Amino acid sequence: MTPEILIAAVLIVVGLVGIVVPVLPGLVLVAAGVAVWAIPRGDALGWSVLGVALAVIVVGSVVKYLVPGRKLRDAGVPGRSIALGAVLGVVGFFVVPVVGLFLGFVLGVYLAELARLKTGALAWQSTRGALGAVGWSIVIELVTGVVAAGVWIGGLVLT
């Protein structure tokens, strides 16, 4: 096993973990891992694998925002509620290790929706819609990362 393969594999695995535990830029690390393997090769296979993996990542990144955005619109959650959720998520990330990002996001969306809708039940319904959209975003990003990793593994098999 060459050092390039080992470094690429570590970057890809860390990137996939970073998608599920949103601390690291997951897809960026997956792309970097594929690039670490492909660029030193400098042959048609390496460049083809890199091109396909990057195309998958670009398409997945676009879909990652389109699908949840539509779900948020359907649930009636305004952008300012998501923004407050994001701000409290960042604060929560530093206050409560590991789960603080999630807790802060939920609390922020709930508080913003409570202020907007004036009813706890309606605010929670909107918050659940926002959580569903975030869940879809994570699933789409994870599938994208796994497919890009699969493209890289396919390139390894063809070597």
VMD Tcl script that builds the backbone (N, CA, C; Angstrom):
set m [mol new atoms 477]
animate dup $m
set s [atomselect $m all]
$s set {name element resname resid chain x y z} {
  {N N MET 1 A 0.847 -1.174 0.000}
  {CA C MET 1 A 0.000 0.000 0.000}
  {C C MET 1 A 0.890 1.235 0.000}
  {N N THR 2 A 0.671 2.101 -0.957}
  {CA C THR 2 A 1.487 3.313 -1.063}
  {C C THR 2 A 1.026 4.361 -0.054}
  {N N PRO 3 A 1.891 5.311 0.252}
  {CA C PRO 3 A 1.493 6.377 1.186}
  {C C PRO 3 A 0.300 7.191 0.664}
  {N N GLU 4 A 0.227 7.369 -0.663}
  {CA C GLU 4 A -0.894 8.128 -1.230}
  {C C GLU 4 A -2.222 7.433 -0.963}
  {N N ILE 5 A -2.237 6.111 -1.104}
  {CA C ILE 5 A -3.466 5.355 -0.857}
  {C C ILE 5 A -3.855 5.451 0.611}
  {N N LEU 6 A -2.874 5.318 1.489}
  {CA C LEU 6 A -3.147 5.379 2.922}
  {C C LEU 6 A -3.683 6.755 3.334}
  {N N ILE 7 A -3.037 7.810 2.870}
  {CA C ILE 7 A -3.474 9.173 3.196}
  {C C ILE 7 A -4.859 9.425 2.610}
  {N N ALA 8 A -5.077 8.990 1.376}
  {CA C ALA 8 A -6.385 9.169 0.744}
  {C C ALA 8 A -7.467 8.446 1.531}
  {N N ALA 9 A -7.191 7.224 1.939}
  {CA C ALA 9 A -8.175 6.442 2.694}
  {C C ALA 9 A -8.508 7.113 4.024}
  {N N VAL 10 A -7.500 7.604 4.708}
  {CA C VAL 10 A -7.734 8.278 5.993}
  {C C VAL 10 A -8.574 9.534 5.784}
  {N N LEU 11 A -8.234 10.330 4.777}
  {CA C LEU 11 A -9.009 11.543 4.499}
  {C C LEU 11 A -10.460 11.216 4.164}
  {N N ILE 12 A -10.666 10.191 3.366}
  {CA C ILE 12 A -12.030 9.823 2.975}
  {C C ILE 12 A -12.822 9.343 4.185}
  {N N VAL 13 A -12.236 8.488 5.001}
  {CA C VAL 13 A -12.938 7.987 6.192}
  {C C VAL 13 A -13.241 9.130 7.164}
  {N N VAL 14 A -12.270 9.990 7.412}
  {CA C VAL 14 A -12.494 11.138 8.305}
  {C C VAL 14 A -13.567 12.055 7.714}
  {N N GLY 15 A -13.566 12.223 6.396}
  {CA C GLY 15 A -14.597 13.029 5.749}
  {C C GLY 15 A -15.985 12.439 5.924}
  {N N LEU 16 A -16.105 11.130 5.784}
  {CA C LEU 16 A -17.408 10.483 5.969}
  {C C LEU 16 A -17.880 10.605 7.421}
  {N N VAL 17 A -16.962 10.476 8.354}
  {CA C VAL 17 A -17.324 10.672 9.765}
  {C C VAL 17 A -17.717 12.132 9.998}
  {N N GLY 18 A -17.005 13.051 9.356}
  {CA C GLY 18 A -17.312 14.473 9.490}
  {C C GLY 18 A -18.665 14.862 8.936}
  {N N ILE 19 A -19.205 14.061 8.042}
  {CA C ILE 19 A -20.557 14.327 7.536}
  {C C ILE 19 A -21.587 13.986 8.609}
  {N N VAL 20 A -21.399 12.864 9.268}
  {CA C VAL 20 A -22.356 12.417 10.282}
  {C C VAL 20 A -22.216 13.236 11.560}
  {N N VAL 21 A -20.985 13.527 11.951}
  {CA C VAL 21 A -20.708 14.365 13.119}
  {C C VAL 21 A -20.202 15.695 12.566}
  {N N PRO 22 A -21.112 16.656 12.392}
  {CA C PRO 22 A -20.755 17.862 11.631}
  {C C PRO 22 A -19.763 18.780 12.334}
  {N N VAL 23 A -18.534 18.295 12.434}
  {CA C VAL 23 A -17.458 19.088 13.007}
  {C C VAL 23 A -16.443 19.410 11.920}
  {N N LEU 24 A -16.303 18.512 10.983}
  {CA C LEU 24 A -15.327 18.649 9.905}
  {C C LEU 24 A -16.041 18.835 8.572}
  {N N PRO 25 A -15.376 19.472 7.607}
  {CA C PRO 25 A -15.980 19.626 6.275}
  {C C PRO 25 A -15.916 18.308 5.505}
  {N N GLY 26 A -16.923 17.479 5.666}
  {CA C GLY 26 A -16.914 16.111 5.168}
  {C C GLY 26 A -16.608 15.950 3.694}
  {N N LEU 27 A -17.410 16.576 2.839}
  {CA C LEU 27 A -17.211 16.372 1.402}
  {C C LEU 27 A -15.901 16.977 0.913}
  {N N VAL 28 A -15.453 18.025 1.547}
  {CA C VAL 28 A -14.163 18.618 1.173}
  {C C VAL 28 A -13.042 17.622 1.467}
  {N N LEU 29 A -13.124 16.944 2.601}
  {CA C LEU 29 A -12.098 15.950 2.939}
  {C C LEU 29 A -12.162 14.738 2.017}
  {N N VAL 30 A -13.376 14.326 1.640}
  {CA C VAL 30 A -13.501 13.215 0.689}
  {C C VAL 30 A -12.863 13.605 -0.646}
  {N N ALA 31 A -13.164 14.800 -1.128}
  {CA C ALA 31 A -12.578 15.273 -2.384}
  {C C ALA 31 A -11.054 15.367 -2.269}
  {N N ALA 32 A -10.573 15.852 -1.135}
  {CA C ALA 32 A -9.127 15.951 -0.932}
  {C C ALA 32 A -8.480 14.575 -0.932}
  {N N GLY 33 A -9.162 13.605 -0.324}
  {CA C GLY 33 A -8.628 12.244 -0.309}
  {C C GLY 33 A -8.499 11.662 -1.700}
  {N N VAL 34 A -9.525 11.844 -2.509}
  {CA C VAL 34 A -9.467 11.348 -3.888}
  {C C VAL 34 A -8.358 12.072 -4.649}
  {N N ALA 35 A -8.229 13.378 -4.432}
  {CA C ALA 35 A -7.199 14.156 -5.119}
  {C C ALA 35 A -5.794 13.736 -4.708}
  {N N VAL 36 A -5.595 13.423 -3.426}
  {CA C VAL 36 A -4.283 12.979 -2.946}
  {C C VAL 36 A -3.852 11.713 -3.674}
  {N N TRP 37 A -4.796 10.866 -3.992}
  {CA C TRP 37 A -4.480 9.632 -4.725}
  {C C TRP 37 A -4.337 9.905 -6.224}
  {N N ALA 38 A -5.215 10.732 -6.788}
  {CA C ALA 38 A -5.293 10.882 -8.240}
  {C C ALA 38 A -4.202 11.774 -8.826}
  {N N ILE 39 A -3.907 12.872 -8.189}
  {CA C ILE 39 A -2.983 13.845 -8.784}
  {C C ILE 39 A -1.568 13.293 -8.943}
  {N N PRO 40 A -0.990 12.639 -7.937}
  {CA C PRO 40 A 0.363 12.101 -8.147}
  {C C PRO 40 A 0.430 11.041 -9.247}
  {N N ARG 41 A -0.672 10.330 -9.460}
  {CA C ARG 41 A -0.694 9.331 -10.540}
  {C C ARG 41 A -0.474 10.003 -11.887}
  {N N GLY 42 A -1.220 11.080 -12.114}
  {CA C GLY 42 A -1.061 11.837 -13.354}
  {C C GLY 42 A -1.482 11.092 -14.608}
  {N N ASP 43 A -2.192 9.977 -14.468}
  {CA C ASP 43 A -2.616 9.243 -15.667}
  {C C ASP 43 A -4.116 9.433 -15.892}
  {N N ALA 44 A -4.586 8.846 -16.984}
  {CA C ALA 44 A -5.988 9.014 -17.371}
  {C C ALA 44 A -6.935 8.455 -16.314}
  {N N LEU 45 A -6.572 7.332 -15.718}
  {CA C LEU 45 A -7.431 6.738 -14.699}
  {C C LEU 45 A -7.559 7.667 -13.493}
  {N N GLY 46 A -6.449 8.177 -13.018}
  {CA C GLY 46 A -6.471 9.069 -11.864}
  {C C GLY 46 A -7.301 10.310 -12.113}
  {N N TRP 47 A -7.076 10.943 -13.276}
  {CA C TRP 47 A -7.830 12.156 -13.591}
  {C C TRP 47 A -9.307 11.851 -13.807}
  {N N SER 48 A -9.607 10.704 -14.389}
  {CA C SER 48 A -11.010 10.327 -14.606}
  {C C SER 48 A -11.718 10.091 -13.275}
  {N N VAL 49 A -11.072 9.360 -12.381}
  {CA C VAL 49 A -11.659 9.104 -11.067}
  {C C VAL 49 A -11.870 10.420 -10.323}
  {N N LEU 50 A -10.878 11.296 -10.360}
  {CA C LEU 50 A -11.011 12.588 -9.697}
  {C C LEU 50 A -12.156 13.391 -10.309}
  {N N GLY 51 A -12.245 13.422 -11.619}
  {CA C GLY 51 A -13.312 14.173 -12.288}
  {C C GLY 51 A -14.693 13.647 -11.948}
  {N N VAL 52 A -14.856 12.329 -11.970}
  {CA C VAL 52 A -16.163 11.740 -11.648}
  {C C VAL 52 A -16.503 11.982 -10.182}
  {N N ALA 53 A -15.531 11.789 -9.294}
  {CA C ALA 53 A -15.788 12.007 -7.864}
  {C C ALA 53 A -16.165 13.465 -7.593}
  {N N LEU 54 A -15.461 14.399 -8.218}
  {CA C LEU 54 A -15.795 15.817 -8.025}
  {C C LEU 54 A -17.161 16.154 -8.612}
  {N N ALA 55 A -17.508 15.562 -9.743}
  {CA C ALA 55 A -18.836 15.784 -10.330}
  {C C ALA 55 A -19.923 15.264 -9.388}
  {N N VAL 56 A -19.712 14.091 -8.826}
  {CA C VAL 56 A -20.673 13.533 -7.860}
  {C C VAL 56 A -20.811 14.474 -6.665}
  {N N ILE 57 A -19.702 14.993 -6.170}
  {CA C ILE 57 A -19.725 15.884 -5.002}
  {C C ILE 57 A -20.434 17.192 -5.328}
  {N N VAL 58 A -20.198 17.740 -6.496}
  {CA C VAL 58 A -20.868 18.987 -6.880}
  {C C VAL 58 A -22.377 18.774 -6.995}
  {N N VAL 59 A -22.777 17.723 -7.702}
  {CA C VAL 59 A -24.211 17.448 -7.863}
  {C C VAL 59 A -24.850 17.171 -6.499}
  {N N GLY 60 A -24.197 16.361 -5.679}
  {CA C GLY 60 A -24.726 16.072 -4.342}
  {C C GLY 60 A -24.834 17.314 -3.477}
  {N N SER 61 A -23.873 18.220 -3.602}
  {CA C SER 61 A -23.913 19.457 -2.821}
  {C C SER 61 A -25.080 20.345 -3.233}
  {N N VAL 62 A -25.372 20.395 -4.514}
  {CA C VAL 62 A -26.518 21.176 -4.990}
  {C C VAL 62 A -27.825 20.553 -4.488}
  {N N VAL 63 A -27.946 19.233 -4.643}
  {CA C VAL 63 A -29.160 18.533 -4.201}
  {C C VAL 63 A -29.330 18.671 -2.689}
  {N N LYS 64 A -28.219 18.700 -1.957}
  {CA C LYS 64 A -28.247 18.814 -0.495}
  {C C LYS 64 A -28.939 20.097 -0.045}
  {N N TYR 65 A -28.889 21.130 -0.857}
  {CA C TYR 65 A -29.559 22.377 -0.500}
  {C C TYR 65 A -30.942 22.506 -1.127}
  {N N LEU 66 A -31.150 21.923 -2.281}
  {CA C LEU 66 A -32.450 22.045 -2.950}
  {C C LEU 66 A -33.551 21.267 -2.233}
  {N N VAL 67 A -33.299 20.001 -1.924}
  {CA C VAL 67 A -34.338 19.156 -1.319}
  {C C VAL 67 A -34.734 19.669 0.073}
  {N N PRO 68 A -33.800 19.893 0.990}
  {CA C PRO 68 A -34.209 20.412 2.302}
  {C C PRO 68 A -34.842 21.805 2.216}
  {N N GLY 69 A -34.380 22.622 1.291}
  {CA C GLY 69 A -34.970 23.949 1.136}
  {C C GLY 69 A -36.446 23.869 0.776}
  {N N ARG 70 A -36.787 22.934 -0.086}
  {CA C ARG 70 A -38.193 22.738 -0.456}
  {C C ARG 70 A -38.990 22.216 0.739}
  {N N LYS 71 A -38.380 21.307 1.501}
  {CA C LYS 71 A -39.061 20.776 2.695}
  {C C LYS 71 A -39.309 21.901 3.720}
  {N N LEU 72 A -38.344 22.798 3.873}
  {CA C LEU 72 A -38.519 23.917 4.792}
  {C C LEU 72 A -39.628 24.848 4.309}
  {N N ARG 73 A -39.653 25.106 3.020}
  {CA C ARG 73 A -40.702 25.941 2.450}
  {C C ARG 73 A -42.069 25.305 2.671}
  {N N ASP 74 A -42.148 23.995 2.439}
  {CA C ASP 74 A -43.418 23.283 2.630}
  {C C ASP 74 A -43.864 23.318 4.091}
  {N N ALA 75 A -42.903 23.265 5.017}
  {CA C ALA 75 A -43.234 23.311 6.442}
  {C C ALA 75 A -43.518 24.731 6.915}
  {N N GLY 76 A -43.230 25.738 6.081}
  {CA C GLY 76 A -43.488 27.130 6.438}
  {C C GLY 76 A -42.478 27.732 7.389}
  {N N VAL 77 A -41.283 27.184 7.435}
  {CA C VAL 77 A -40.252 27.691 8.335}
  {C C VAL 77 A -39.482 28.806 7.618}
  {N N PRO 78 A -39.523 30.039 8.157}
  {CA C PRO 78 A -38.813 31.142 7.497}
  {C C PRO 78 A -37.302 31.060 7.703}
  {N N GLY 79 A -36.586 31.740 6.852}
  {CA C GLY 79 A -35.125 31.735 6.899}
  {C C GLY 79 A -34.558 32.276 8.193}
  {N N ARG 80 A -35.224 33.256 8.790}
  {CA C ARG 80 A -34.690 33.833 10.038}
  {C C ARG 80 A -34.737 32.823 11.185}
  {N N SER 81 A -35.706 31.915 11.162}
  {CA C SER 81 A -35.747 30.872 12.198}
  {C C SER 81 A -34.570 29.916 12.037}
  {N N ILE 82 A -34.265 29.574 10.798}
  {CA C ILE 82 A -33.110 28.710 10.530}
  {C C ILE 82 A -31.821 29.428 10.913}
  {N N ALA 83 A -31.760 30.734 10.619}
  {CA C ALA 83 A -30.557 31.504 10.963}
  {C C ALA 83 A -30.344 31.536 12.481}
  {N N LEU 84 A -31.412 31.753 13.241}
  {CA C LEU 84 A -31.276 31.744 14.698}
  {C C LEU 84 A -30.873 30.358 15.189}
  {N N GLY 85 A -31.440 29.323 14.560}
  {CA C GLY 85 A -31.045 27.962 14.910}
  {C C GLY 85 A -29.572 27.724 14.645}
  {N N ALA 86 A -29.074 28.244 13.525}
  {CA C ALA 86 A -27.656 28.080 13.196}
  {C C ALA 86 A -26.767 28.814 14.199}
  {N N VAL 87 A -27.171 30.023 14.580}
  {CA C VAL 87 A -26.375 30.795 15.543}
  {C C VAL 87 A -26.328 30.077 16.888}
  {N N LEU 88 A -27.482 29.648 17.385}
  {CA C LEU 88 A -27.480 28.935 18.663}
  {C C LEU 88 A -26.814 27.569 18.550}
  {N N GLY 89 A -26.839 26.985 17.358}
  {CA C GLY 89 A -26.119 25.729 17.139}
  {C C GLY 89 A -24.624 25.918 17.302}
  {N N VAL 90 A -24.100 27.011 16.764}
  {CA C VAL 90 A -22.665 27.294 16.903}
  {C C VAL 90 A -22.323 27.550 18.369}
  {N N VAL 91 A -23.166 28.317 19.055}
  {CA C VAL 91 A -22.935 28.561 20.482}
  {C C VAL 91 A -22.987 27.238 21.247}
  {N N GLY 92 A -23.990 26.422 20.948}
  {CA C GLY 92 A -24.129 25.127 21.608}
  {C C GLY 92 A -22.952 24.213 21.366}
  {N N PHE 93 A -22.364 24.309 20.169}
  {CA C PHE 93 A -21.202 23.491 19.831}
  {C C PHE 93 A -20.063 23.729 20.818}
  {N N PHE 94 A -19.897 24.980 21.253}
  {CA C PHE 94 A -18.815 25.299 22.173}
  {C C PHE 94 A -19.207 25.107 23.634}
  {N N VAL 95 A -20.500 25.176 23.932}
  {CA C VAL 95 A -20.949 25.062 25.319}
  {C C VAL 95 A -21.117 23.600 25.740}
  {N N VAL 96 A -21.732 22.798 24.871}
  {CA C VAL 96 A -21.998 21.393 25.197}
  {C C VAL 96 A -21.262 20.521 24.171}
  {N N PRO 97 A -20.192 19.853 24.570}
  {CA C PRO 97 A -19.436 19.040 23.612}
  {C C PRO 97 A -20.302 17.959 22.952}
  {N N VAL 98 A -20.015 17.663 21.727}
  {CA C VAL 98 A -20.592 16.610 20.900}
  {C C VAL 98 A -22.020 16.906 20.462}
  {N N VAL 99 A -22.962 17.089 21.380}
  {CA C VAL 99 A -24.370 17.255 21.003}
  {C C VAL 99 A -24.828 18.709 21.009}
  {N N GLY 100 A -23.965 19.629 21.375}
  {CA C GLY 100 A -24.343 21.030 21.502}
  {C C GLY 100 A -24.818 21.660 20.208}
  {N N LEU 101 A -24.220 21.275 19.093}
  {CA C LEU 101 A -24.636 21.823 17.800}
  {C C LEU 101 A -26.093 21.469 17.531}
  {N N PHE 102 A -26.436 20.220 17.732}
  {CA C PHE 102 A -27.805 19.763 17.506}
  {C C PHE 102 A -28.779 20.431 18.485}
  {N N LEU 103 A -28.433 20.425 19.775}
  {CA C LEU 103 A -29.313 21.020 20.782}
  {C C LEU 103 A -29.517 22.512 20.548}
  {N N GLY 104 A -28.448 23.213 20.230}
  {CA C GLY 104 A -28.554 24.647 19.977}
  {C C GLY 104 A -29.409 24.955 18.764}
  {N N PHE 105 A -29.263 24.149 17.714}
  {CA C PHE 105 A -30.072 24.356 16.512}
  {C C PHE 105 A -31.553 24.167 16.828}
  {N N VAL 106 A -31.880 23.082 17.507}
  {CA C VAL 106 A -33.279 22.813 17.848}
  {C C VAL 106 A -33.840 23.932 18.719}
  {N N LEU 107 A -33.101 24.337 19.738}
  {CA C LEU 107 A -33.557 25.395 20.631}
  {C C LEU 107 A -33.738 26.711 19.883}
  {N N GLY 108 A -32.794 27.040 19.013}
  {CA C GLY 108 A -32.892 28.286 18.260}
  {C C GLY 108 A -34.097 28.322 17.340}
  {N N VAL 109 A -34.327 27.242 16.604}
  {CA C VAL 109 A -35.490 27.202 15.704}
  {C C VAL 109 A -36.772 27.249 16.525}
  {N N TYR 110 A -36.811 26.494 17.609}
  {CA C TYR 110 A -38.019 26.474 18.435}
  {C C TYR 110 A -38.327 27.861 18.999}
  {N N LEU 111 A -37.320 28.537 19.551}
  {CA C LEU 111 A -37.541 29.866 20.124}
  {C C LEU 111 A -37.978 30.871 19.060}
  {N N ALA 112 A -37.365 30.818 17.893}
  {CA C ALA 112 A -37.757 31.735 16.820}
  {C C ALA 112 A -39.184 31.461 16.366}
  {N N GLU 113 A -39.533 30.190 16.252}
  {CA C GLU 113 A -40.892 29.844 15.837}
  {C C GLU 113 A -41.909 30.146 16.936}
  {N N LEU 114 A -41.526 29.992 18.190}
  {CA C LEU 114 A -42.411 30.336 19.300}
  {C C LEU 114 A -42.699 31.836 19.298}
  {N N ALA 115 A -41.675 32.643 19.064}
  {CA C ALA 115 A -41.869 34.090 18.994}
  {C C ALA 115 A -42.748 34.465 17.798}
  {N N ARG 116 A -42.607 33.746 16.702}
  {CA C ARG 116 A -43.376 34.060 15.492}
  {C C ARG 116 A -44.812 33.561 15.583}
  {N N LEU 117 A -45.006 32.339 16.068}
  {CA C LEU 117 A -46.328 31.704 16.035}
  {C C LEU 117 A -47.116 31.857 17.337}
  {N N LYS 118 A -46.444 32.187 18.429}
  {CA C LYS 118 A -47.067 32.425 19.738}
  {C C LYS 118 A -47.716 31.190 20.363}
  {N N THR 119 A -47.499 30.005 19.790}
  {CA C THR 119 A -48.069 28.772 20.335}
  {C C THR 119 A -47.001 27.695 20.338}
  {N N GLY 120 A -46.841 27.042 21.481}
  {CA C GLY 120 A -45.818 26.017 21.606}
  {C C GLY 120 A -46.023 24.842 20.663}
  {N N ALA 121 A -47.267 24.424 20.468}
  {CA C ALA 121 A -47.534 23.274 19.598}
  {C C ALA 121 A -47.187 23.589 18.148}
  {N N LEU 122 A -47.561 24.767 17.682}
  {CA C LEU 122 A -47.238 25.145 16.302}
  {C C LEU 122 A -45.734 25.352 16.129}
  {N N ALA 123 A -45.102 25.922 17.162}
  {CA C ALA 123 A -43.649 26.130 17.098}
  {C C ALA 123 A -42.928 24.790 17.022}
  {N N TRP 124 A -43.393 23.812 17.787}
  {CA C TRP 124 A -42.752 22.497 17.767}
  {C C TRP 124 A -42.978 21.809 16.426}
  {N N GLN 125 A -44.151 22.002 15.849}
  {CA C GLN 125 A -44.431 21.416 14.531}
  {C C GLN 125 A -43.471 21.988 13.484}
  {N N SER 126 A -43.250 23.283 13.496}
  {CA C SER 126 A -42.293 23.898 12.578}
  {C C SER 126 A -40.873 23.420 12.849}
  {N N THR 127 A -40.537 23.278 14.124}
  {CA C THR 127 A -39.199 22.809 14.489}
  {C C THR 127 A -38.973 21.390 13.980}
  {N N ARG 128 A -39.984 20.540 14.092}
  {CA C ARG 128 A -39.874 19.172 13.565}
  {C C ARG 128 A -39.670 19.196 12.049}
  {N N GLY 129 A -40.345 20.112 11.361}
  {CA C GLY 129 A -40.133 20.248 9.921}
  {C C GLY 129 A -38.704 20.653 9.596}
  {N N ALA 130 A -38.160 21.564 10.406}
  {CA C ALA 130 A -36.767 21.990 10.196}
  {C C ALA 130 A -35.806 20.844 10.467}
  {N N LEU 131 A -36.078 20.049 11.506}
  {CA C LEU 131 A -35.215 18.911 11.817}
  {C C LEU 131 A -35.262 17.871 10.706}
  {N N GLY 132 A -36.443 17.648 10.154}
  {CA C GLY 132 A -36.558 16.715 9.030}
  {C C GLY 132 A -35.740 17.173 7.834}
  {N N ALA 133 A -35.781 18.477 7.561}
  {CA C ALA 133 A -35.002 19.016 6.440}
  {C C ALA 133 A -33.507 18.857 6.691}
  {N N VAL 134 A -33.064 19.113 7.911}
  {CA C VAL 134 A -31.647 18.944 8.243}
  {C C VAL 134 A -31.252 17.473 8.132}
  {N N GLY 135 A -32.138 16.597 8.568}
  {CA C GLY 135 A -31.871 15.161 8.437}
  {C C GLY 135 A -31.691 14.748 6.992}
  {N N TRP 136 A -32.562 15.244 6.118}
  {CA C TRP 136 A -32.420 14.943 4.686}
  {C C TRP 136 A -31.109 15.477 4.140}
  {N N SER 137 A -30.718 16.652 4.596}
  {CA C SER 137 A -29.457 17.238 4.147}
  {C C SER 137 A -28.282 16.337 4.516}
  {N N ILE 138 A -28.279 15.820 5.728}
  {CA C ILE 138 A -27.195 14.941 6.173}
  {C C ILE 138 A -27.195 13.634 5.384}
  {N N VAL 139 A -28.380 13.074 5.165}
  {CA C VAL 139 A -28.477 11.816 4.405}
  {C C VAL 139 A -27.966 12.008 2.982}
  {N N ILE 140 A -28.380 13.104 2.343}
  {CA C ILE 140 A -27.945 13.365 0.968}
  {C C ILE 140 A -26.432 13.554 0.917}
  {N N GLU 141 A -25.883 14.291 1.876}
  {CA C GLU 141 A -24.434 14.510 1.904}
  {C C GLU 141 A -23.684 13.202 2.149}
  {N N LEU 142 A -24.208 12.357 3.037}
  {CA C LEU 142 A -23.557 11.077 3.314}
  {C C LEU 142 A -23.588 10.165 2.090}
  {N N VAL 143 A -24.709 10.093 1.416}
  {CA C VAL 143 A -24.795 9.274 0.195}
  {C C VAL 143 A -23.822 9.796 -0.852}
  {N N THR 144 A -23.735 11.108 -0.978}
  {CA C THR 144 A -22.785 11.705 -1.919}
  {C C THR 144 A -21.356 11.307 -1.581}
  {N N GLY 145 A -20.992 11.401 -0.304}
  {CA C GLY 145 A -19.645 11.020 0.114}
  {C C GLY 145 A -19.353 9.547 -0.119}
  {N N VAL 146 A -20.327 8.693 0.150}
  {CA C VAL 146 A -20.137 7.258 -0.060}
  {C C VAL 146 A -19.994 6.937 -1.542}
  {N N VAL 147 A -20.787 7.583 -2.381}
  {CA C VAL 147 A -20.671 7.345 -3.834}
  {C C VAL 147 A -19.307 7.817 -4.334}
  {N N ALA 148 A -18.851 8.992 -3.879}
  {CA C ALA 148 A -17.526 9.481 -4.283}
  {C C ALA 148 A -16.428 8.526 -3.803}
  {N N ALA 149 A -16.575 8.015 -2.586}
  {CA C ALA 149 A -15.608 7.033 -2.080}
  {C C ALA 149 A -15.664 5.757 -2.913}
  {N N GLY 150 A -16.853 5.376 -3.330}
  {CA C GLY 150 A -17.000 4.199 -4.195}
  {C C GLY 150 A -16.322 4.384 -5.540}
  {N N VAL 151 A -16.397 5.590 -6.072}
  {CA C VAL 151 A -15.693 5.889 -7.325}
  {C C VAL 151 A -14.200 5.714 -7.125}
  {N N TRP 152 A -13.680 6.203 -5.995}
  {CA C TRP 152 A -12.253 6.044 -5.701}
  {C C TRP 152 A -11.882 4.580 -5.546}
  {N N ILE 153 A -12.705 3.827 -4.829}
  {CA C ILE 153 A -12.422 2.385 -4.667}
  {C C ILE 153 A -12.455 1.684 -6.024}
  {N N GLY 154 A -13.376 2.087 -6.878}
  {CA C GLY 154 A -13.401 1.538 -8.238}
  {C C GLY 154 A -12.113 1.819 -8.976}
  {N N GLY 155 A -11.577 3.031 -8.794}
  {CA C GLY 155 A -10.299 3.356 -9.400}
  {C C GLY 155 A -9.164 2.507 -8.844}
  {N N LEU 156 A -9.202 2.222 -7.554}
  {CA C LEU 156 A -8.193 1.359 -6.954}
  {C C LEU 156 A -8.260 -0.056 -7.541}
  {N N VAL 157 A -9.472 -0.544 -7.723}
  {CA C VAL 157 A -9.641 -1.892 -8.267}
  {C C VAL 157 A -9.121 -1.961 -9.694}
  {N N LEU 158 A -9.320 -0.900 -10.461}
  {CA C LEU 158 A -8.866 -0.881 -11.848}
  {C C LEU 158 A -7.353 -0.701 -11.982}
  {N N THR 159 A -6.686 -0.338 -10.899}
  {CA C THR 159 A -5.242 -0.129 -10.948}
  {C C THR 159 A -4.494 -1.426 -11.092}
}
mol reanalyze $m
mol bondsrecalc $m
mol representation Tube
mol addrep $m
